[in-house]
Amino acid sequence: MDIVEIISKKQQGLELTDEEIGYVVAGYTEGVIPDYQMTAFLMAVYFKGMTDDEATTLTLRMRDTGQVLDHTKIEGYKIDKHSTGGVGDKTTLILGPMAAALGIKFSKMSGRGLGHTGGTIDKLESIPGFRVNLSEDEFYKQVNEVGLAVVAQSGNLAPADKKIYALRDVTSTVASIPLIASSIMSKKLAANDDEIILDVKVGSGAFMKNVVEAEKLARLMVEIGRKAGKSVMAILTNMEQPLGACVGNALEVIESIETLKGNGPADLEALCCSICAYMIMDAKKVKSLEEAYNMARGTLLDGSALAKFKEFVRAQGGDIECIDKYSLFQPAQNRIPFKAERDGYLERVDALEIGLAAGALGAGRHKLGDDVDHSVGIVVYRKCGDHVKKGDTILEVFSNGVGEVQCFEHLNNAITIGKQRKITNLILKVIR
């Protein structure tokens, strides 16, 4: 085959064959196709798009460049949850134990975060002693015995995606729906669970800024999953303001523990119970969504999800004493309040600006290999629609003296106090 002809064909908006897409993926992964030609191909896809069949083929070809896990080694119904990323999104830490407490196997490979705050793996590493790297045998054994394992993503999982994404990142071709969908789904399908639930974030603190584009992405990922023979559903959730109260690695772990104890923020608990309810329904444990929701919330009220979290942390080498003694987490040196300058309603608590503020403190990384400060972050005490009085503490900054000026610049941009009380929905749409 000729890569130049394939590029030309896609530039004309024509549909590529399975063989042509396979040739591009294999050729670039193996170093036969150089960066400059792959860039031309990605640009053609960026401007001309792909059909669902093309996107599915691209996904499966990228998946097949690496290891596909043998989840027949895990007994029972296996579910994975993926979030497209948001500010204060710690749902995996809560959902996993909830599902496991109900007999649903929750097996997840997760990445390290790039951007404002760390990813799930970074959050878990704030727990003293916690191991994020398990052998394949250890992983399967733990999921079977505990019902839950969350580990760092293997480099053998869809290596083509890693190489292609690095090129997309430096050629301004990241924001292409078929390329985003194939990137996410190649890794999810390689993990080979029975079901994948996608939490597609929408709003200022998310990659997808509006519902229309988020729905396009969600529908394509669900369709790719269907064509690949998997059960996939997507939930579009609001990311105009941070999820829960805490933004920052150790702070988010502590908030997750509080939620598992039944003391979590209302929005975080509601989202976790809603997603878990769909897991329960698809595992065919009950027939109504209301009953499933109550069953999910019951794991928070009766302590079974918390007990499962302790079992999970112990199994991966973490110090379970920190679950009841938060002083064992690395503390931040400074706590600085951010106060309301006047009376009124919070009309805006901008997730992106708060995420950038946390990033300025060192809660995230700009490139792989950067250090993350697990102790720093921001706790948001008030939500959009809340009434505040001048001098009330809206949020609190936890810092170690780095980036404080830049942090407060972002916070000043994040908060708008006005006369209108605005309430937004948390769950925007469910796509199956």
C-alpha positions in Angstrom: 0.0 0.0 0.0 1.0 3.6 -0.5 0.6 6.0 2.5 0.5 9.0 0.2 -2.5 7.6 -1.6 -4.2 6.8 1.7 -3.6 10.4 2.9 -4.9 11.8 -0.4 -8.0 9.6 -0.2 -8.8 10.8 3.3 -8.1 14.5 2.3 -10.9 14.0 -0.3 -13.3 12.8 2.5 -13.4 9.3 1.2 -13.9 6.3 3.4 -10.8 4.2 4.1 -10.9 0.4 4.1 -10.0 -1.7 7.1 -6.8 -2.7 5.4 -5.8 0.9 4.7 -6.4 1.9 8.3 -4.6 -1.2 9.6 -1.6 -0.3 7.3 -1.4 3.2 8.8 -1.6 2.1 12.4 0.9 -0.8 12.0 3.3 1.3 9.8 3.5 4.2 12.2 3.8 2.0 15.3 6.6 0.0 13.7 8.4 3.1 12.5 7.8 2.5 8.8 5.6 5.6 8.4 7.5 8.7 9.5 6.0 11.5 11.7 5.5 13.9 8.9 3.3 11.5 6.9 1.4 10.5 10.0 0.8 14.2 10.8 -0.6 14.6 7.3 -2.9 11.7 7.9 -4.1 13.0 11.3 -4.7 16.4 9.8 -6.8 14.8 7.1 -8.9 13.0 9.7 -9.1 16.2 11.8 -10.7 18.1 8.9 -12.6 15.4 7.1 -13.6 13.2 10.0 -14.3 9.4 9.9 -17.4 7.2 9.6 -18.4 5.1 12.6 -16.9 2.0 10.8 -13.6 3.8 10.2 -13.4 4.9 13.8 -14.2 1.4 15.0 -11.5 -0.1 12.8 -9.0 2.5 14.0 -9.8 1.6 17.6 -9.5 -2.1 17.1 -6.3 -1.9 15.1 -4.8 0.3 17.9 -6.0 -2.1 20.5 -4.4 -5.1 18.7 -0.9 -3.5 18.7 -0.6 -4.6 22.3 -1.9 -6.9 25.0 -5.6 -7.7 25.4 -6.2 -8.9 28.9 -7.7 -12.3 29.5 -10.6 -11.4 31.8 -11.9 -14.9 31.7 -9.6 -15.3 34.6 -11.9 -13.1 36.6 -15.1 -14.7 37.9 -18.4 -12.9 37.7 -19.6 -9.7 36.0 -16.8 -7.3 35.3 -17.2 -3.6 34.9 -14.9 -0.7 34.1 -15.7 3.0 34.4 -13.9 5.7 32.5 -14.1 9.4 32.9 -13.1 11.9 30.2 -11.6 14.0 33.0 -12.7 16.8 35.2 -11.9 18.9 38.2 -12.4 17.2 41.6 -13.4 13.9 39.8 -12.7 11.2 42.3 -15.6 8.9 41.5 -13.5 5.8 40.8 -12.3 5.7 44.5 -15.9 5.6 45.6 -17.6 3.6 42.8 -15.1 0.7 42.9 -15.8 -0.2 46.6 -19.6 0.4 46.1 -19.6 -2.1 43.2 -17.4 -4.6 44.9 -19.6 -4.5 48.0 -22.5 -5.6 45.8 -20.6 -8.5 44.2 -19.8 -6.7 40.9 -16.1 -7.0 39.9 -14.5 -3.6 39.4 -11.2 -4.0 37.5 -9.5 -0.8 36.3 -6.2 0.2 34.8 -5.8 4.0 35.1 -3.3 6.6 34.0 -1.4 9.4 35.6 -2.9 12.8 35.1 -1.7 15.6 32.9 -3.0 19.1 33.7 -4.5 20.6 36.7 -4.4 17.7 39.2 -3.3 14.2 39.2 -5.2 11.2 37.9 -6.6 8.3 39.8 -3.2 6.7 40.2 -1.7 9.9 41.6 -4.6 10.2 44.1 -4.0 6.6 45.3 -0.3 7.2 45.7 -1.1 9.8 48.3 -2.1 6.9 50.5 1.1 5.9 52.5 2.5 2.6 51.1 -0.1 2.1 48.3 1.2 0.0 45.4 -0.2 1.0 42.0 1.9 -1.7 40.1 0.7 -5.3 40.3 1.7 -8.2 38.2 -1.0 -9.6 35.9 -1.4 -12.6 38.2 -1.7 -10.4 41.3 -4.2 -8.2 39.5 -6.5 -11.1 38.6 -6.1 -12.7 42.1 -7.0 -9.4 43.8 -10.1 -8.8 41.7 -11.3 -12.3 42.3 -10.7 -12.2 46.1 -11.5 -8.5 46.9 -13.7 -7.7 44.0 -11.7 -4.6 43.2 -8.3 -3.5 41.9 -7.0 -0.2 40.4 -3.6 -0.3 38.9 -1.3 1.9 36.8 -1.9 1.3 33.1 0.5 -1.1 31.4 2.8 0.1 28.7 1.7 -2.9 26.7 -1.9 -1.7 26.5 -2.6 -0.2 23.0 1.0 1.1 22.4 -0.1 2.6 19.1 -2.3 5.0 20.9 0.5 6.2 23.1 2.7 7.0 20.1 -0.2 8.5 18.0 -1.4 10.6 20.9 2.1 12.1 21.5 2.1 13.2 17.8 -1.5 14.6 18.1 -0.4 16.6 21.1 2.3 18.5 19.2 0.4 18.9 15.9 -2.9 20.4 17.2 -5.0 17.4 16.2 -6.1 16.4 19.7 -9.6 17.9 19.3 -11.0 15.4 16.8 -13.9 13.3 17.9 -13.0 10.1 16.0 -9.4 10.4 17.2 -10.5 11.0 20.8 -13.0 8.2 20.7 -10.5 5.7 19.3 -7.8 6.7 21.8 -10.1 6.1 24.8 -11.8 3.0 23.5 -8.6 1.2 22.2 -7.4 1.1 25.9 -10.9 0.3 27.3 -11.4 -2.6 24.9 -7.9 -3.9 25.6 -8.9 -4.1 29.3 -11.6 -6.5 28.0 -14.3 -6.1 30.7 -17.9 -7.2 30.2 -19.2 -3.6 30.4 -17.7 -0.1 30.1 -19.4 2.9 31.6 -18.2 6.2 30.2 -18.6 9.4 32.3 -18.4 12.1 29.7 -17.8 15.5 31.4 -19.2 18.6 29.9 -18.4 22.2 30.7 -15.6 24.7 31.5 -13.6 22.1 33.5 -13.9 19.4 30.9 -12.3 18.7 27.5 -15.7 18.8 25.9 -17.1 22.3 26.5 -20.7 21.9 25.2 -23.3 19.2 25.2 -23.6 18.9 21.4 -19.9 17.9 21.0 -19.9 15.8 24.1 -23.0 13.9 22.9 -21.3 13.3 19.5 -18.2 11.8 21.3 -20.4 9.7 23.7 -22.5 8.3 20.9 -19.5 7.4 18.8 -17.8 5.6 21.8 -21.0 3.7 22.6 -21.2 2.7 18.9 -17.6 1.6 18.7 -18.2 -0.6 21.8 -21.3 -2.1 20.2 -19.5 -2.9 17.0 -16.7 -4.5 19.1 -19.3 -6.7 20.9 -19.2 -4.9 24.2 -21.9 -3.4 26.4 -21.1 0.3 26.6 -23.1 3.2 28.0 -22.3 6.9 28.5 -23.5 9.4 31.1 -23.0 13.1 30.3 -22.3 15.0 33.5 -21.9 18.7 34.3 -18.4 20.0 34.9 -19.1 23.8 35.0 -18.1 23.7 38.7 -15.8 21.2 40.5 -17.4 17.8 41.5 -17.7 17.6 45.3 -15.6 20.1 47.4 -12.0 18.9 47.1 -9.5 19.5 44.3 -6.1 18.0 44.9 -4.8 14.5 45.4 -4.8 13.7 49.1 -7.7 16.1 49.7 -9.7 14.1 47.2 -8.9 10.8 48.8 -10.0 12.1 52.1 -13.2 13.4 50.6 -13.8 9.9 49.0 -13.3 8.3 52.4 -15.8 10.7 53.9 -18.3 9.8 51.1 -17.8 6.1 51.8 -18.6 6.9 55.4 -21.9 8.5 54.3 -20.7 12.1 54.9 -19.8 13.1 51.4 -21.0 16.2 49.4 -24.5 15.7 47.9 -23.4 16.0 44.3 -20.6 13.6 44.5 -22.7 11.0 46.4 -25.6 11.4 43.9 -23.3 10.9 40.9 -21.7 7.8 42.3 -25.0 6.3 43.3 -26.4 7.0 39.9 -23.6 5.4 38.0 -23.5 2.5 40.4 -27.3 2.0 39.9 -26.7 1.4 36.2 -24.0 -1.1 37.0 -26.5 -2.9 39.3 -29.1 -2.9 36.6 -26.8 -4.2 33.9 -25.5 -6.9 36.3 -29.2 -7.9 36.5 -29.4 -7.7 40.2 -32.7 -5.7 40.3 -35.3 -4.6 37.7 -35.9 -0.9 38.5 -33.4 2.0 38.5 -34.9 3.4 41.7 -34.3 0.1 43.5 -30.8 0.0 42.1 -30.1 3.5 43.3 -31.3 2.7 46.8 -29.1 -0.4 46.8 -26.1 1.6 45.8 -26.7 4.2 48.5 -27.2 1.4 51.0 -23.5 0.5 50.6 -22.6 3.9 51.9 -25.1 3.9 54.8 -24.4 0.3 56.1 -20.6 0.6 55.9 -20.1 -2.2 53.3 -18.5 0.1 50.7 -16.1 1.5 53.3 -15.2 -2.0 54.5 -14.4 -2.9 50.9 -12.3 0.2 50.4 -10.2 -0.8 53.5 -9.8 -4.3 52.1 -8.7 -2.8 48.7 -6.2 -0.5 50.3 -4.8 -3.3 52.5 -4.5 -5.6 49.5 -2.4 -3.0 47.6 -0.1 -2.3 50.5 -1.6 0.9 51.7 -1.8 2.0 55.4 -5.4 1.5 56.3 -4.9 3.6 59.5 -5.1 6.7 57.4 -8.7 5.9 56.6 -9.6 6.9 60.1 -6.6 9.1 60.9 -6.2 11.7 58.2 -3.2 13.2 59.9 -1.2 10.3 58.3 -1.6 11.9 54.9 1.1 14.4 54.0 -0.1 17.8 55.2 0.1 21.1 53.4 2.0 23.9 55.3 -0.5 26.7 54.6 -4.2 27.1 54.7 -5.5 30.3 53.2 -9.1 31.3 53.0 -10.7 32.9 50.0 -13.6 35.2 51.2 -16.6 36.7 49.5 -16.1 40.4 48.7 -19.9 41.2 48.8 -23.3 39.7 49.5 -25.1 37.8 46.8 -25.5 34.5 45.1 -22.7 32.5 43.6 -23.4 32.7 39.9 -20.2 31.0 38.8 -17.7 28.7 40.5 -15.6 28.0 37.4 -14.2 24.5 37.3 -11.4 25.3 34.8 -10.1 28.3 36.8 -10.2 26.3 40.0 -8.4 23.5 38.3 -5.7 25.9 37.1 -5.4 27.4 40.6 -4.7 23.9 42.0 -2.3 23.2 39.2 -0.4 26.4 40.1 0.1 25.1 43.6 1.7 21.9 42.2 -1.3 19.5 42.3 -0.8 18.5 38.7 1.9 18.1 36.1 2.5 19.7 32.7 4.4 16.7 31.3 4.9 13.1 32.2 7.7 12.8 34.7 6.9 16.0 36.6 6.5 15.6 40.3 3.1 16.0 41.9 2.6 17.6 45.3 0.0 15.3 46.9 -0.8 17.6 49.8 -1.8 20.8 48.0 -5.1 21.7 46.6 -8.4 23.6 47.1 -11.5 22.9 49.1 -14.6 24.6 47.7 -17.2 25.1 50.5 -19.9 26.7 48.5 -21.7 25.8 45.2 -23.4 27.7 42.4 -26.7 29.0 43.6 -25.6 29.4 47.3 -26.1 32.7 49.0 -23.0 34.2 50.6 -22.4 37.3 52.7 -19.3 39.6 52.6 -16.5 37.9 54.5 -17.8 34.4 54.2 -15.2 31.8 53.3 -16.1 30.5 49.8 -13.0 28.2 49.5 -9.7 27.4 51.1 -6.3 27.0 49.6 -3.9 24.3 50.9 -0.4 25.2 49.8 3.3 24.7 50.4 4.3 28.3 49.4 4.5 27.5 45.7 2.4 29.4 43.1 0.2 31.1 45.5 0.0 34.4 43.6 -0.9 32.7 40.4 -3.4 30.5 42.3 -5.3 33.5 43.6 -5.3 35.1 40.2 -7.2 32.1 38.9 -9.5 32.1 41.9 -10.5 35.7 41.3 -11.4 34.7 37.8 -13.3 31.6 39.0 -15.8 33.3 41.4 -18.7 35.5 40.3 -21.2 36.8 42.9 -24.4 38.3 41.6 -28.1 38.7 42.2 -29.3 35.7 40.3 -29.6 32.2 41.8 -28.6 29.7 39.2 -29.0 26.0 39.6 -27.6 23.4 37.1 -28.3 19.7 36.6 -25.6 17.3 37.4 -26.6 14.5 35.0 -27.3 15.9 31.6 -28.0 12.8 29.4 -27.7 9.0 29.4 -26.7 7.3 26.1 -27.0 3.6 25.5 
